[in-house]
Every structure is written in structure tokens, then in C-alpha cells.
């Protein structure tokens, strides 16, 4: 497991998440302030600011990730699930992505560029969770591959044409690419879901996602929260890790080369923060 890349992905994820809290607390980028701290939405602001800061700094990473994973699960079922069955349709895609990414951080930890690593204390629980990292990575991979694949169905077959609750929000950068990209989103999403040719599938997908962000989101403005690039940036960071480190557990790649997979799993377990 590449612990430096893990740290970079943790920092980017925390910054993307922090924007939501800054919006609720201070009206960041013109967002709506919500100081109703006794409501779920109002309470989310402090959680996102404090939790996002802890994730960026890599301080008590696993604890912060566990709390934020739970927050995203509650937010999804409270705000989005009632609007439709699939995250791409009900507007809850980003909540699902953050939820499963944070679940992975619970097992992966903060990496070497973190205050946790600087402090240098590794508990028995932390060591045990590190051994579960390939499984946490696999669960995250399956969840994000599924949501990514749905964009292919939108592009190719015209399914899920509108995300509920996003009418006044900038269209997602990934959906603004030409329709033929949907064929790769469908095929690549399936390959990532199965964990088959994972590194190559993730690498190709990263090229598409980078193009979507640079060509569509970046010209709209600096902040991913407002330029339609938040989901695209999060997909890109996670899939970059898969392109570098592989599928984790529960993959067809591990069945194709079980000896290599065992060595990688053992290496991940030995490389905890």
C-alpha cells in the first residue's frame, strides 16, 4: 500500500468535504448559512468543518473517518433516499461516495503525511484495522464503481436524466462529456466493480475524469463545490489509488494471480500508519 499516495488522497478528500461545512457555517462561495445546530443539517456544519480539518491534518484519522462515515449514512437516508432508489437519481451520490471513502479510511488510516504518523502511536486496534484495509478498499471500490457505472447508463441509454434535489446546482462535470464516453463508463465501471484489470481500468478512468474536470469544471470557477467538479474530483482521487495499488480484496484480479494478491495484502497489513 502506497502510504504517501494514501495521505494525498486523504488530504484532497478532507478539503473537498470541508467546503460543505464552511458553506453552512460561513456561507463559503455564496452558500446558504445554517446555524440551526439542533437540526441534522445545521449540526452537519460543525461536524464537516472539524471532521474535515482532522482528516486533512491526519489527526485521529480513523476516529474522525468513523464519525463522518456515520454522518454521511444518516444524511443519505434522511435527505436523499426518499427521493429515489439510486444515488444518481436522488441527488445523494456525493454522500454515498464520502461515506464509503471514509469507511476505507477507518481501515487504511492516515498514511505517512499525517499527525498520527508524526505522533507515532499505533494501538492494537489500529494495527488490526490496518490488516482489514484490503477489505475496506474493496467495499469502497465496489460502491464507487457502481455509482460511476450509472453515469455510463445516463450517457449511453439516457437513463436517470435528472438528479433530484440538484435542479439549482451546477451540472456534474462528468455528465458534460460527449456521450460516447458513456461506453467506457459502463465497461470500466463493470471492470472496477468486479476488480478485473483494476489498475488499467482505474488508470483509463482517471484520464477521463481529469479531462472532465479540466475541460468542464475548472473553467466554471475555482471551487469544486460550485463548479460541478466535487464528485468528479473525488472519483479521480480514489481511482488514482486503485490504479496504483490495485483492487484490494473481493476481486477477480486476486483469483487470476492469488500469490501476488497475498503478497500485496500482507504488504498492506505491514504498512499501517
N, C-alpha and C positions, 0 to 999 in steps of 0.2 A: 504494500500500500504506500503510495507516494504521499508522505505526510506534509510536504511543502505545498503540493497541489491541494490537498485537503484543507490546509489553512487558508489558501487563497479563495477557495470556494466558500468556506465558512465566512470569510470577511465580506465577500460580494453578497452572499445571501443575507447576512445581517444588515448590510447597508440598504438592500432592496426592501427589507422588512421594516427597517427604521423609518423609512419615508411615511409609512401608513400611520405610525404613532405621531410623528411630527405634524402630519396633516391634522390629526384630531386634536392635538394639544395646542398647536401654534398656527394652524392654517397654512402650513407649508405648501408652497407653489399654488396658493389661492384656494386650498381645500377648505372644507367646512369644519369649523371647530366644534368639538363636542366635549363639554366639561360635565356631562351628566354621569359622574363616576359611579353612581349606584345602578346604572344600567349596563348591560353586557357590552354595548357598543361604546359607551363612554369609558368603561373600565379598560377596554382594549387599548386605548391611547397610552396610558402609563405602562401597561404590560409590553406594548410594542416598542416604546422608547427604551425602557430599562432593559427588557429582554434582548432587544436588537443590539443595544450597546454592549451587553455582556457577550453576545455571540460574536460581534466584531472584535472585541478585545480578547476573546477566548478565555473568559473568566468564568469558572464553574460552568463550563460549556455544556456538559451533559445535563445538569440540573436545569439550566436555562432552556435548553432544547426540549426537555421533557415537558416543562410548563407551557412553552409556546406550541408544541405539538398538540397538547390538550386544548389550548385556546383555539387553535385553528379547527380542530374537530368540532368543538362546541359552536364556533362561528358558522361552520359549514351547515350544520344541522339546524341552527337557529335562523340563519338568514337565507340560505340558498337551496337547501334540499327540497323545501316545499314548493319551489318554483319549477321543478322538473327533475327527471331521474338522472340525467347525465350532466357532469360538471360543465361541459362545453355549452350546454343549453341553458343551465340555470344560473350562470354567472359565477359559480363557485370554483372555477378551475384553479385560480391562483391560491385559494385557501387549501385545496387538496394538495397542490404542489408543495406549499410551505409545510403542511402537516407531515407529509411523508419524507421530505428532506430533513426536517427536524428530528423525525424518528430515527433516521440514519445517523444524525449527529449524536444522538443518545448512545449509539454503539461505537461510532468512529472517534468521538472526542474532538479535541480542538486542533490537533496537529502540532507541528513544532513551532510555528509562529503564533504563539498564544501565551497568555499569562499563566495558564495552567501548566504549560511546559516549563516556563521560567521558574515557577514556584517549585516544580519538580516532585510533587507528592502524588503518588499513584496508589489509590486504595485497592483493596481486594475486589470490591465491586467494579471499579474502573477496569481492572485487568480482565475480569470476567466479561464485561460488556465489550471490551476490545475483541475478545475471541468471537463475539457474535457479529462483528462488523460485516463479514460477507453475507450474512442473512439480512441484516438491516439494509445493506446496499441492494440486495436482490428485491426486497419488498419495495424500496423506493424506485428501483428500475422498472419493475412491473407496473406500478401505479402511474409513473410519469410516461412510460411508453404507451400505456392505454390512452391517457388523455391526449398525448401528442398524435396518436393514430387517428383520433376523431377529427383532427383538423384535415387529414387527408380525405376523409369521407365528406367533409364540408366542401373541400376544393373540387373533388372529382365528381361526386354524386349530388352535390347541392343539399346535403342533409344538414340539419342543425343550423339553419341560416341566421339565427339571431340568438344572442346570449341575453337571457332575461336579466334585468337589472343593470345592463350596460348601455342603455339607449343614449345616455348623455355622456358616455365615456369614450375616449378615443378608440377607434378600432384596433384590434391586436395587430401588431406588425407582421406576425407570421401569416395572418389571413390576407395580407395585401400582396403577397407574392403571386405571380402568374399561376393559373390553375394547374398547369402540368406538374408543378412541384407537389401537388397532392398525391401523385402516384408514388413518389418517394416517401412522403409522409405515411402513406398506407403501408407500403412494403417495409420501410425502415422501422416503423412503429411495431410491426409484427415481429421483425427480427430482434428488436430490442426487448420486446415482451417475452419472447422465447429464450433470449440470451444466446442467440445464434449469430456467429460472426460479429460479436458485440463491438469489438474495438473498431472494425471497419465501418459498421453501421453507425456507430456513435460519431465517428470522425466525419463521415459524409454529412450526417445530420447537423453537426456543428458548423460546417461550411454554409449550409442553407440558413441556419439560424443567424449566423454572423451577417450574412448578406441581407436578411430580413431586417435586422436591427440597423445596420449601417445605411441601407437604401431607403427604409421607410420610417423607422422610429427616430433615428438621430436627427434628420432634417426638421422634425416637428418640434424639437426642443431638447434641453439638456437632461431633464429629469425623467427616468423611466416611468415613474408614477403617472406622468402627464403626457408622455409621447407615445403611449401604447406599447412600450417595449418591456414592461416589467416581467411578464410571463416568458417572453422570448429570451430575455437575459437570464432568467432562472433556468430555463431549459438548457441554454447554452452552457452554463457553468456546470450543471450536473452531468450533462452528456460528455463534457470535456473530461471529467473524471473517469467515466466509463470507457472513453476512448483510450485513456492512458492506462487504467488499472483493471479493466475487464468487468465482467458481469457480476462477479460475486457468486453466491450460491444459487441453487434453483435455476440452472441454465443448461441449455443443450451444449454449450461450449465445454462445460465440465464433463459431460458424457463423451464428447469427442476426444478429449485429452485429459482423462482423470488424474494422471500422475502430475501433470503441470498444475492442474487446479488445486491438488492437495498441497503442492509446494507454495502456491500463492496464498492459499488460505492460512497455512502455517506462518508465512511471512507476515500476513496482516495481523495475526494474533500476537506475533512477537514485536510488532511495530507500534504498539499503543503509545498514546501521549503520556 
